[in-house]
Amino acid sequence: MKNIFDIVYRMIFSILFIVFQTLLLFGQSCEIIKVSSQFGNNSILNLDPQISGGNVVWAGSDGMETHIFLYEGNSIMQVSSLFGNNSTANTSPQISNGHIVWSGMSMGVQNIFLYNGIGIVEVSSIGPDLSGNSFQPQISGSNIVWTGLSEGDFHIFYYNGDNVTRISTTSTSNGSPQIYNNLIVWQGTQGGTEHVFLYDGISTTQISTTTSSNVQPQIFGDYIIWSGIDGGVQHIYRYDGNTIDQISTTSTENTGQQLYENQIVWTGTLGGDQHIFLFDGNEVIQVSELSTDNLMPQIWGNNIVWSGVQDAETSILLYNGEEVSTISNQGGNDSMQNLNPQIQGSDIVWRGFDGETIHIYLGRNCAPAPTIPIPSLSLWGLIILGLSLAIAGNIVFRRNQGQGFDIN
């Protein structure tokens, strides 16, 4: 008799253990780290966070000067001061495969700097084409693009790892460059209106044609998107290498577009409020429902993050393809005024206010898996009881059947 109940107790304990681990798995929140305060770092007014390969960069002040900081998980480096570099007013960092670019002041001119892991290079001074005040750097691998002053106008410059070339030729007032491998897009003025241009490594092509005020281009592979005005309404447009399609449909004032493969997200006005919309390659979906003032969307795979007001607080929100969750309040984090989210994989960075200064926050493993229905605790109790009784009954039955055991 004792052996039978020992077996039953062991089976019940095993079931309880499995249930407990399952509840932990599905109930866990992501880990929130205030990275700009780690390892004794005391930078203030931390802005412009970016993430690549789990590494985070941002611009922060040490109380005297604005520098570029790098968080690698086990340390923080003030990269803009490495190797004897003394640039000031360092802003707009970008990171790709461990390489970091930013805009900083040197000898009275705003230049573009590259940290490649072994040194710092002032790439905007390499030539043969030289730019004056330079800003808006972007990087893809070892390729860098930026906006710089040349011959009294703003142009687009491209560094391919060896040389610098001015790639904007016929357009004026050029800006907002983006790069994917060695493909570059930007906005510039041609024929009295702003258009989108593409440099394919050999020549430059004007992409936008019929719309006006074409701005904020983005590129991913063969796809290029931008915001343009047609019929007095600002819409999102996509070029797939052959044709141009209007993507936004019901919303107005569509801006802030971002692209991942063939999926597009943006902010648009609908019903008097700003919402986040997703074009998944087939249809347009409104992903923000309960929040208001939704801005700054970013996308990686099926995951979309943005800043929106929910429960009277500006929070970082995540849509994982099925549901929306609040990220900035997980793990007991209480940052406020959360803005400028960026995402790579399941990691998210943003800037938030902790009551004293603006810090950079990193959420690790924040992109949740698609929802799997989890029974309530009361239902778990019934399941456990039922399984336990079934196991006990089966053991007693088999023991009686095999040995003629009398439980009385």
VOPAGU-2260 file (C-alpha; in pm, 1 decimal, decimal comma):
REM VOPAGU-2260
SITE   aa  ch    i         X         Y         Z
SITE  MET   A    0       0,0       0,0       0,0
SITE  LYS   A    1     282,3     240,3      94,4
SITE  ASN   A    2     460,6     182,3    -236,5
SITE  ILE   A    3     144,4     262,7    -430,4
SITE  PHE   A    4      96,4     600,1    -264,8
SITE  ASP   A    5     467,7     678,8    -294,1
SITE  ILE   A    6     431,7     637,5    -668,0
SITE  VAL   A    7     116,6     850,6    -673,2
SITE  TYR   A    8     282,0    1128,9    -473,5
SITE  ARG   A    9     581,0    1128,7    -708,2
SITE  MET   A   10     357,3    1154,9   -1012,6
SITE  ILE   A   11     159,7    1443,8    -860,2
SITE  PHE   A   12     483,1    1625,6    -772,6
SITE  SER   A   13     610,7    1580,3   -1129,0
SITE  ILE   A   14     288,6    1721,4   -1271,8
SITE  LEU   A   15     299,5    2022,2   -1038,1
SITE  PHE   A   16     662,2    2089,3   -1133,3
SITE  ILE   A   17     583,1    2080,4   -1506,8
SITE  VAL   A   18     284,7    2313,1   -1461,1
SITE  PHE   A   19     492,0    2557,7   -1254,8
SITE  GLN   A   20     768,3    2570,0   -1517,0
SITE  THR   A   21     510,2    2619,3   -1791,5
SITE  LEU   A   22     351,8    2913,3   -1608,6
SITE  LEU   A   23     697,3    3067,8   -1564,1
SITE  LEU   A   24     772,3    3024,7   -1933,8
SITE  PHE   A   25     454,6    3190,1   -2055,8
SITE  GLY   A   26     435,6    3453,2   -1784,0
SITE  GLN   A   27     791,0    3583,1   -1798,7
SITE  SER   A   28     857,9    3944,1   -1893,8
SITE  CYS   A   29    1157,7    4076,2   -2079,1
SITE  GLU   A   30    1463,4    4197,5   -1891,3
SITE  ILE   A   31    1487,5    4579,2   -1879,8
SITE  ILE   A   32    1836,2    4729,9   -1837,0
SITE  LYS   A   33    1908,9    5100,3   -1788,1
SITE  VAL   A   34    2223,4    5070,8   -1998,1
SITE  SER   A   35    2337,2    5433,7   -1977,3
SITE  SER   A   36    2385,8    5396,6   -1600,4
SITE  GLN   A   37    2573,3    5064,0   -1608,4
SITE  PHE   A   38    2936,9    5008,1   -1505,1
SITE  GLY   A   39    2965,7    5343,8   -1331,9
SITE  ASN   A   40    2869,6    5543,5   -1640,4
SITE  ASN   A   41    2707,6    5874,8   -1545,9
SITE  SER   A   42    2622,3    6034,4   -1880,5
SITE  ILE   A   43    2313,0    6254,7   -1885,3
SITE  LEU   A   44    2064,4    6362,8   -2151,6
SITE  ASN   A   45    2116,2    6036,6   -2339,9
SITE  LEU   A   46    1959,6    6039,1   -2687,2
SITE  ASP   A   47    1952,0    5868,8   -3028,6
SITE  PRO   A   48    1977,1    5499,4   -2925,4
SITE  GLN   A   49    2059,3    5239,9   -3190,5
SITE  ILE   A   50    2112,5    4863,3   -3165,0
SITE  SER   A   51    2302,1    4604,4   -3369,2
SITE  GLY   A   52    2406,0    4255,7   -3265,3
SITE  GLY   A   53    2304,5    4321,1   -2904,9
SITE  ASN   A   54    2533,4    4627,0   -2886,9
SITE  VAL   A   55    2379,7    4966,6   -2812,6
SITE  VAL   A   56    2510,9    5311,0   -2908,6
SITE  TRP   A   57    2381,9    5654,5   -2814,8
SITE  ALA   A   58    2479,6    6018,9   -2772,2
SITE  GLY   A   59    2510,6    6140,1   -2413,8
SITE  SER   A   60    2661,2    6428,6   -2220,7
SITE  ASP   A   61    2927,6    6395,3   -1952,5
SITE  GLY   A   62    2824,2    6736,0   -1818,6
SITE  MET   A   63    3070,4    6922,4   -2039,3
SITE  GLU   A   64    3050,4    6768,2   -2385,7
SITE  THR   A   65    2829,4    6535,5   -2590,1
SITE  HIS   A   66    2995,3    6202,3   -2666,5
SITE  ILE   A   67    2912,3    5871,1   -2834,9
SITE  PHE   A   68    2879,1    5573,7   -2600,3
SITE  LEU   A   69    2884,2    5200,9   -2674,5
SITE  TYR   A   70    2731,6    4931,5   -2450,8
SITE  GLU   A   71    2858,2    4581,8   -2530,5
SITE  GLY   A   72    2687,1    4388,4   -2252,8
SITE  ASN   A   73    2985,2    4374,3   -2019,8
SITE  SER   A   74    3124,5    4727,0   -2054,0
SITE  ILE   A   75    3056,4    5083,1   -2168,7
SITE  MET   A   76    3302,2    5275,0   -2384,4
SITE  GLN   A   77    3307,6    5644,1   -2469,2
SITE  VAL   A   78    3405,1    5569,1   -2828,5
SITE  SER   A   79    3422,2    5928,6   -2949,5
SITE  SER   A   80    3722,9    5981,0   -2718,5
SITE  LEU   A   81    3920,0    5669,5   -2816,9
SITE  PHE   A   82    4253,8    5675,2   -3001,7
SITE  GLY   A   83    4310,5    6040,1   -2917,5
SITE  ASN   A   84    4000,5    6160,5   -3103,4
SITE  ASN   A   85    3887,5    6499,4   -2971,9
SITE  SER   A   86    3572,9    6573,3   -3173,3
SITE  THR   A   87    3299,4    6766,6   -2992,5
SITE  ALA   A   88    2921,9    6801,6   -3032,5
SITE  ASN   A   89    2900,5    6432,8   -3127,4
SITE  THR   A   90    2551,5    6329,7   -3239,1
SITE  SER   A   91    2347,8    6094,2   -3458,6
SITE  PRO   A   92    2530,3    5761,7   -3401,3
SITE  GLN   A   93    2458,0    5458,5   -3619,1
SITE  ILE   A   94    2593,4    5104,9   -3581,2
SITE  SER   A   95    2633,3    4809,5   -3817,5
SITE  ASN   A   96    2838,4    4494,0   -3756,7
SITE  GLY   A   97    3041,5    4658,9   -3482,2
SITE  HIS   A   98    3121,7    4968,7   -3691,0
SITE  ILE   A   99    2992,9    5301,6   -3556,2
SITE  VAL   A  100    2951,7    5632,5   -3740,3
SITE  TRP   A  101    2849,2    5971,5   -3606,9
SITE  SER   A  102    2864,8    6343,1   -3677,7
SITE  GLY   A  103    3108,6    6547,2   -3468,2
SITE  MET   A  104    3274,6    6886,8   -3467,2
SITE  SER   A  105    3645,4    6909,0   -3559,6
SITE  MET   A  106    3842,4    7223,0   -3646,3
SITE  GLY   A  107    3521,3    7422,4   -3660,5
SITE  VAL   A  108    3355,6    7189,2   -3913,7
SITE  GLN   A  109    3098,2    6917,6   -3856,9
SITE  ASN   A  110    3252,0    6595,0   -3989,8
SITE  ILE   A  111    3164,5    6224,6   -4015,0
SITE  PHE   A  112    3362,7    5984,4   -3797,2
SITE  LEU   A  113    3394,3    5606,6   -3817,7
SITE  TYR   A  114    3494,9    5373,9   -3533,1
SITE  ASN   A  115    3589,7    5039,5   -3690,4
SITE  GLY   A  116    3711,6    4857,0   -3380,9
SITE  ILE   A  117    4079,5    4932,5   -3440,8
SITE  GLY   A  118    4074,3    5309,2   -3481,5
SITE  ILE   A  119    3872,3    5623,6   -3559,8
SITE  VAL   A  120    3866,6    5762,6   -3913,1
SITE  GLU   A  121    3740,4    6106,0   -4018,8
SITE  VAL   A  122    3583,8    5971,9   -4337,2
SITE  SER   A  123    3438,0    6299,9   -4463,0
SITE  SER   A  124    3795,1    6428,9   -4509,4
SITE  ILE   A  125    3926,3    6134,5   -4714,3
SITE  GLY   A  126    3829,7    6251,9   -5063,6
SITE  PRO   A  127    3862,3    6272,5   -5352,3
SITE  ASP   A  128    3525,0    6446,9   -5308,3
SITE  LEU   A  129    3525,2    6654,6   -4989,5
SITE  SER   A  130    3222,6    6775,2   -4797,2
SITE  GLY   A  131    3192,6    7071,5   -4565,0
SITE  ASN   A  132    2957,7    7055,6   -4266,4
SITE  SER   A  133    2842,5    6692,9   -4271,0
SITE  PHE   A  134    2556,2    6523,0   -4088,8
SITE  GLN   A  135    2285,0    6250,3   -4116,1
SITE  PRO   A  136    2529,9    5956,3   -4139,0
SITE  GLN   A  137    2402,0    5606,5   -4218,7
SITE  ILE   A  138    2599,7    5281,9   -4236,8
SITE  SER   A  139    2554,7    4936,1   -4389,0
SITE  GLY   A  140    2850,2    4704,6   -4333,6
SITE  SER   A  141    3153,1    4914,6   -4423,6
SITE  ASN   A  142    2959,0    5147,5   -4655,8
SITE  ILE   A  143    2869,0    5494,0   -4524,8
SITE  VAL   A  144    2651,4    5770,7   -4664,7
SITE  TRP   A  145    2580,5    6121,9   -4535,6
SITE  THR   A  146    2464,0    6471,6   -4624,9
SITE  GLY   A  147    2736,4    6732,7   -4666,5
SITE  LEU   A  148    2782,9    7089,1   -4786,3
SITE  SER   A  149    2951,5    7128,7   -5124,5
SITE  GLU   A  150    2958,9    7419,3   -5368,8
SITE  GLY   A  151    2701,4    7610,7   -5170,1
SITE  ASP   A  152    2443,7    7330,2   -5157,4
SITE  PHE   A  153    2373,6    7010,3   -4966,5
SITE  HIS   A  154    2473,0    6689,4   -5144,1
SITE  ILE   A  155    2494,5    6316,4   -5072,6
SITE  PHE   A  156    2837,4    6159,6   -5016,7
SITE  TYR   A  157    2927,2    5790,9   -5025,6
SITE  TYR   A  158    3225,0    5616,1   -4862,7
SITE  ASN   A  159    3285,2    5262,3   -4993,4
SITE  GLY   A  160    3564,3    5171,2   -4753,0
SITE  ASP   A  161    3833,3    5335,3   -4965,6
SITE  ASN   A  162    3716,7    5658,8   -5126,1
SITE  VAL   A  163    3449,8    5927,0   -5088,6
SITE  THR   A  164    3228,9    6013,9   -5387,3
SITE  ARG   A  165    2958,9    6276,2   -5423,9
SITE  ILE   A  166    2668,7    6082,9   -5578,6
SITE  SER   A  167    2402,0    6355,7   -5604,7
SITE  THR   A  168    2455,9    6545,3   -5926,8
SITE  THR   A  169    2151,6    6715,3   -6077,2
SITE  SER   A  170    1928,3    6758,2   -5770,5
SITE  THR   A  171    1960,2    7030,2   -5506,4
SITE  SER   A  172    1884,5    7056,4   -5132,6
SITE  ASN   A  173    1962,9    6685,9   -5090,9
SITE  GLY   A  174    1914,6    6510,3   -4757,3
SITE  SER   A  175    1779,2    6213,7   -4556,1
SITE  PRO   A  176    2004,0    5946,8   -4713,8
SITE  GLN   A  177    1950,4    5575,6   -4640,4
SITE  ILE   A  178    2169,3    5282,1   -4742,1
SITE  TYR   A  179    2120,8    4908,8   -4795,4
SITE  ASN   A  180    2447,2    4733,1   -4885,4
SITE  ASN   A  181    2567,0    4965,4   -5165,1
SITE  LEU   A  182    2220,9    5090,4   -5268,9
SITE  ILE   A  183    2148,6    5447,5   -5158,8
SITE  VAL   A  184    1827,9    5653,0   -5159,7
SITE  TRP   A  185    1768,8    6015,9   -5060,9
SITE  GLN   A  186    1539,7    6309,7   -5116,5
SITE  GLY   A  187    1638,3    6606,1   -5329,5
SITE  THR   A  188    1478,0    6891,8   -5520,2
SITE  GLN   A  189    1431,2    6856,9   -5895,2
SITE  GLY   A  190    1201,1    7063,5   -6111,9
SITE  GLY   A  191    1078,4    7265,9   -5815,6
SITE  THR   A  192     960,3    6974,0   -5599,8
SITE  GLU   A  193    1116,2    6713,9   -5371,9
SITE  HIS   A  194    1176,8    6373,0   -5526,2
SITE  VAL   A  195    1330,2    6040,4   -5427,8
SITE  PHE   A  196    1655,6    5931,6   -5592,9
SITE  LEU   A  197    1834,9    5595,4   -5609,5
SITE  TYR   A  198    2207,1    5536,8   -5660,1
SITE  ASP   A  199    2273,2    5173,0   -5758,9
SITE  GLY   A  200    2651,9    5185,1   -5741,1
SITE  ILE   A  201    2686,6    5309,0   -6097,9
SITE  SER   A  202    2427,7    5575,0   -6176,6
SITE  THR   A  203    2151,6    5784,6   -6017,6
SITE  THR   A  204    1781,8    5746,8   -6104,2
SITE  GLN   A  205    1484,0    5959,7   -6001,8
SITE  ILE   A  206    1227,8    5715,7   -5856,9
SITE  SER   A  207     925,5    5931,6   -5769,1
SITE  THR   A  208     741,9    6074,9   -6068,9
SITE  THR   A  209     386,7    6206,2   -6032,1
SITE  THR   A  210     361,0    6291,9   -5661,4
SITE  SER   A  211     503,6    6601,0   -5489,3
SITE  SER   A  212     682,8    6659,8   -5157,4
SITE  ASN   A  213     838,8    6312,7   -5165,9
SITE  VAL   A  214    1034,7    6273,4   -4841,7
SITE  GLN   A  215    1183,2    6029,1   -4589,2
SITE  PRO   A  216    1282,2    5747,6   -4827,6
SITE  GLN   A  217    1370,6    5402,8   -4688,2
SITE  ILE   A  218    1522,3    5103,6   -4865,8
SITE  PHE   A  219    1534,7    4728,2   -4808,3
SITE  GLY   A  220    1656,0    4510,2   -5095,2
SITE  ASP   A  221    1462,8    4597,0   -5409,4
SITE  TYR   A  222    1194,4    4789,8   -5219,7
SITE  ILE   A  223    1194,4    5168,1   -5170,3
SITE  ILE   A  224     925,5    5355,1   -4978,8
SITE  TRP   A  225     856,3    5722,0   -4910,8
SITE  SER   A  226     587,7    5970,3   -4814,2
SITE  GLY   A  227     445,7    6185,8   -5093,3
SITE  ILE   A  228     150,6    6412,4   -5159,2
SITE  ASP   A  229    -110,9    6338,8   -5422,9
SITE  GLY   A  230    -441,1    6523,6   -5443,0
SITE  GLY   A  231    -357,2    6716,8   -5127,9
SITE  VAL   A  232    -322,1    6399,9   -4914,6
SITE  GLN   A  233       6,1    6263,4   -4783,2
SITE  HIS   A  234      35,4    5890,1   -4858,9
SITE  ILE   A  235     292,7    5611,2   -4839,8
SITE  TYR   A  236     433,0    5488,4   -5172,0
SITE  ARG   A  237     635,9    5180,2   -5260,3
SITE  TYR   A  238     864,7    5113,7   -5556,3
SITE  ASP   A  239     938,8    4742,5   -5614,9
SITE  GLY   A  240    1197,4    4785,7   -5889,8
SITE  ASN   A  241     935,4    4815,7   -6163,6
SITE  THR   A  242     620,8    4994,7   -6050,7
SITE  ILE   A  243     507,5    5249,5   -5790,0
SITE  ASP   A  244     208,2    5166,7   -5570,7
SITE  GLN   A  245      17,9    5374,5   -5314,5
SITE  ILE   A  246      19,6    5168,0   -4995,1
SITE  SER   A  247    -178,7    5377,6   -4746,1
SITE  THR   A  248    -553,3    5382,6   -4811,5
SITE  THR   A  249    -792,9    5507,0   -4542,5
SITE  SER   A  250    -557,1    5712,3   -4323,4
SITE  THR   A  251    -427,5    6064,6   -4388,7
SITE  GLU   A  252    -110,4    6253,1   -4290,6
SITE  ASN   A  253      90,2    5934,6   -4337,4
SITE  THR   A  254     453,0    5971,1   -4226,0
SITE  GLY   A  255     734,4    5799,4   -4034,7
SITE  GLN   A  256     741,6    5497,7   -4267,7
SITE  GLN   A  257     980,5    5207,9   -4204,3
SITE  LEU   A  258    1050,1    4896,2   -4407,8
SITE  TYR   A  259    1150,9    4533,8   -4343,8
SITE  GLU   A  260    1158,5    4310,2   -4651,1
SITE  ASN   A  261     816,3    4370,9   -4811,4
SITE  GLN   A  262     643,8    4483,1   -4488,8
SITE  ILE   A  263     583,0    4852,6   -4422,0
SITE  VAL   A  264     479,9    5038,9   -4106,7
SITE  TRP   A  265     391,5    5404,8   -4063,0
SITE  THR   A  266     197,9    5660,8   -3861,2
SITE  GLY   A  267    -129,4    5782,8   -4008,3
SITE  THR   A  268    -426,3    5985,2   -3888,6
SITE  LEU   A  269    -760,4    5808,7   -3859,9
SITE  GLY   A  270   -1061,8    5915,4   -3656,8
SITE  GLY   A  271    -880,7    6225,3   -3533,3
SITE  ASP   A  272    -588,1    6035,9   -3378,1
SITE  GLN   A  273    -250,6    5905,5   -3488,3
SITE  HIS   A  274    -228,9    5529,7   -3528,9
SITE  ILE   A  275      23,9    5271,8   -3644,9
SITE  PHE   A  276     -50,6    5086,7   -3967,8
SITE  LEU   A  277     108,9    4777,2   -4118,6
SITE  PHE   A  278     114,7    4668,1   -4479,3
SITE  ASP   A  279     202,6    4297,0   -4462,7
SITE  GLY   A  280     252,0    4256,3   -4836,0
SITE  ASN   A  281    -117,1    4194,5   -4902,2
SITE  GLU   A  282    -332,7    4427,2   -4693,9
SITE  VAL   A  283    -320,9    4723,0   -4455,4
SITE  ILE   A  284    -380,8    4653,2   -4085,3
SITE  GLN   A  285    -425,3    4905,2   -3803,2
SITE  VAL   A  286    -209,4    4758,9   -3526,4
SITE  SER   A  287    -259,7    5028,0   -3259,9
SITE  GLU   A  288    -603,9    5012,9   -3101,3
SITE  LEU   A  289    -611,6    5125,1   -2736,3
SITE  SER   A  290    -321,3    5372,7   -2735,9
SITE  THR   A  291    -323,2    5731,1   -2867,7
SITE  ASP   A  292     -58,8    5965,1   -3014,2
SITE  ASN   A  293     119,1    5668,7   -3171,6
SITE  LEU   A  294     451,0    5767,2   -3329,9
SITE  MET   A  295     799,9    5648,6   -3431,4
SITE  PRO   A  296     723,9    5293,5   -3553,5
SITE  GLN   A  297    1006,1    5047,4   -3622,7
SITE  ILE   A  298     983,0    4694,6   -3762,4
SITE  TRP   A  299    1192,1    4378,8   -3751,7
SITE  GLY   A  300    1042,7    4059,9   -3891,9
SITE  ASN   A  301     687,7    4028,8   -3759,9
SITE  ASN   A  302     755,0    4256,9   -3461,5
SITE  ILE   A  303     663,4    4626,7   -3458,1
SITE  VAL   A  304     749,9    4876,2   -3183,2
SITE  TRP   A  305     639,0    5234,7   -3137,2
SITE  SER   A  306     578,9    5507,3   -2881,5
SITE  GLY   A  307     218,7    5565,0   -2778,3
SITE  VAL   A  308      15,2    5702,5   -2489,4
SITE  GLN   A  309    -153,0    5431,8   -2283,6
SITE  ASP   A  310    -290,7    5467,9   -1931,1
SITE  ALA   A  311    -186,9    5836,9   -1937,0
SITE  GLU   A  312     180,8    5748,6   -1993,1
SITE  THR   A  313     398,4    5759,4   -2304,9
SITE  SER   A  314     504,8    5396,6   -2335,3
SITE  ILE   A  315     691,1    5165,0   -2570,6
SITE  LEU   A  316     444,7    4924,2   -2729,6
SITE  LEU   A  317     506,3    4602,6   -2921,1
SITE  TYR   A  318     289,7    4421,4   -3175,8
SITE  ASN   A  319     406,3    4063,9   -3237,9
SITE  GLY   A  320     175,4    3976,9   -3524,3
SITE  GLU   A  321    -117,6    3886,2   -3300,3
SITE  GLU   A  322    -138,2    4116,8   -2997,6
SITE  VAL   A  323      -8,2    4443,1   -2850,9
SITE  SER   A  324     184,6    4451,9   -2523,8
SITE  THR   A  325     350,8    4730,2   -2324,0
SITE  ILE   A  326     728,1    4684,6   -2300,9
SITE  SER   A  327     852,7    4987,3   -2106,2
SITE  ASN   A  328     676,1    4887,8   -1781,9
SITE  GLN   A  329     794,9    4527,5   -1764,1
SITE  GLY   A  330    1031,3    4390,7   -1502,4
SITE  GLY   A  331     933,0    4668,0   -1260,7
SITE  ASN   A  332    1071,3    4939,8   -1490,3
SITE  ASP   A  333     910,7    5279,4   -1423,0
SITE  SER   A  334    1066,3    5506,8   -1686,2
SITE  MET   A  335     845,8    5785,0   -1823,2
SITE  GLN   A  336     826,6    5976,8   -2150,7
SITE  ASN   A  337     951,2    5673,0   -2343,2
SITE  LEU   A  338    1042,0    5760,2   -2701,7
SITE  ASN   A  339    1256,5    5667,0   -3004,4
SITE  PRO   A  340    1233,2    5285,7   -2992,7
SITE  GLN   A  341    1458,1    5070,4   -3209,1
SITE  ILE   A  342    1433,6    4693,1   -3253,2
SITE  GLN   A  343    1655,9    4411,4   -3371,2
SITE  GLY   A  344    1539,9    4055,3   -3324,0
SITE  SER   A  345    1376,1    4036,8   -2980,9
SITE  ASP   A  346    1582,4    4324,4   -2834,4
SITE  ILE   A  347    1443,2    4677,2   -2806,8
SITE  VAL   A  348    1613,0    5004,6   -2707,1
SITE  TRP   A  349    1459,9    5344,0   -2633,7
SITE  ARG   A  350    1512,7    5660,4   -2434,4
SITE  GLY   A  351    1312,5    5732,3   -2122,9
SITE  PHE   A  352    1305,5    5969,9   -1825,9
SITE  ASP   A  353    1375,9    5820,9   -1481,4
SITE  GLY   A  354    1271,0    6131,4   -1285,9
SITE  GLU   A  355    1618,2    6289,7   -1295,8
SITE  THR   A  356    1758,0    6260,9   -1648,4
SITE  ILE   A  357    1700,9    6091,9   -1983,3
SITE  HIS   A  358    1849,9    5741,8   -1997,8
SITE  ILE   A  359    1882,1    5466,2   -2255,9
SITE  TYR   A  360    1689,6    5147,8   -2182,3
SITE  LEU   A  361    1741,7    4803,6   -2331,3
SITE  GLY   A  362    1475,2    4534,3   -2324,0
SITE  ARG   A  363    1619,6    4189,3   -2388,3
SITE  ASN   A  364    1404,7    3905,4   -2523,1
SITE  CYS   A  365    1102,9    4135,2   -2536,9
SITE  ALA   A  366     938,1    4014,2   -2855,6
SITE  PRO   A  367     688,5    3755,6   -2723,0
SITE  ALA   A  368     597,6    3438,0   -2905,2
SITE  PRO   A  369     250,0    3420,9   -3060,1
SITE  THR   A  370     -18,9    3375,0   -2800,1
SITE  ILE   A  371     -86,1    3017,6   -2686,0
SITE  PRO   A  372    -404,0    2978,5   -2479,6
SITE  ILE   A  373    -307,2    2914,6   -2115,4
SITE  PRO   A  374    -569,3    2766,5   -1880,2
SITE  SER   A  375    -660,2    2966,8   -1571,3
SITE  LEU   A  376    -524,4    2862,0   -1232,2
SITE  SER   A  377    -863,8    2719,8   -1129,7
SITE  LEU   A  378    -873,3    2513,7   -1446,6
SITE  TRP   A  379    -515,3    2398,8   -1379,5
SITE  GLY   A  380    -636,4    2273,5   -1040,2
SITE  LEU   A  381    -907,7    2065,3   -1202,7
SITE  ILE   A  382    -661,9    1929,3   -1458,8
SITE  ILE   A  383    -410,3    1833,7   -1189,0
SITE  LEU   A  384    -678,1    1669,4    -974,0
SITE  GLY   A  385    -815,6    1476,2   -1268,7
SITE  LEU   A  386    -471,8    1357,9   -1381,5
SITE  SER   A  387    -375,8    1260,5   -1028,3
SITE  LEU   A  388    -694,3    1057,0    -973,6
SITE  ALA   A  389    -653,8     890,6   -1310,9
SITE  ILE   A  390    -293,4     794,6   -1235,8
SITE  ALA   A  391    -379,7     668,0    -887,3
SITE  GLY   A  392    -673,2     468,7   -1016,9
SITE  ASN   A  393    -468,5     318,9   -1296,3
SITE  ILE   A  394    -190,7     213,4   -1054,4
SITE  VAL   A  395    -435,4      53,3    -809,3
SITE  PHE   A  396    -620,1    -122,4   -1091,8
SITE  ARG   A  397    -301,8    -265,3   -1242,0
SITE  ARG   A  398    -174,1    -373,0    -897,4
SITE  ASN   A  399    -502,1    -546,8    -813,1
SITE  GLN   A  400    -516,4    -707,3   -1156,7
SITE  GLY   A  401    -156,7    -829,5   -1150,6
SITE  GLN   A  402    -120,3    -939,6    -791,7
SITE  GLY   A  403    -468,7    -975,1    -655,5
SITE  PHE   A  404    -386,3    -698,0    -409,4
SITE  ASP   A  405    -659,1    -612,8    -159,8
SITE  ILE   A  406    -659,9    -246,5     -74,4
SITE  ASN   A  407    -875,2    -314,3     228,0
